[in-house]
Amino acid sequence: MLGGHFPIRDLLTADECRELGLTTNGFRYRKGRELVEVRAVATGERRAPEAGEWYLSGAIVEAYRTKHALPMGCVYPIARLVVMRRVERWEVITA
């Protein structure tokens, strides 16, 4: 899972938005005037997530925030949030 970025399945809290420098209307996030997307990346750590912490799970990997600390036997990849922007580029498809 290292190296990938994954969708988040819970809305950010006001504190998380503030830490990332984002504003939101509840559905979309902005950094200044630019529309951005918030995704999760693995930290490389695997353990039981603590309350409020992000972790990765699922056959199609997505990030979730724990509401309560999970039991010690529940080991998941721990995640952190990253802000991403879409960058369009042109590629040659015929030579």
Number of C-alpha atoms within 10 A of each C-alpha: 12 10 8 10 20 19 17 21 11 12 14 18 10 12 10 12 17 11 9 14 13 22 16 13 7 8 7 13 20 18 17 10 9 11 15 16 16 21 19 23 24 21 15 11 12 15 15 19 24 17 12 13 16 24 28 24 13 8 5 8 15 18 25 21 19 16 12 11 13 15 11 10 8 11 14 16 20 23 25 15 20 13 15 14 12 9 5 6 5 5 6 5 5 4 3
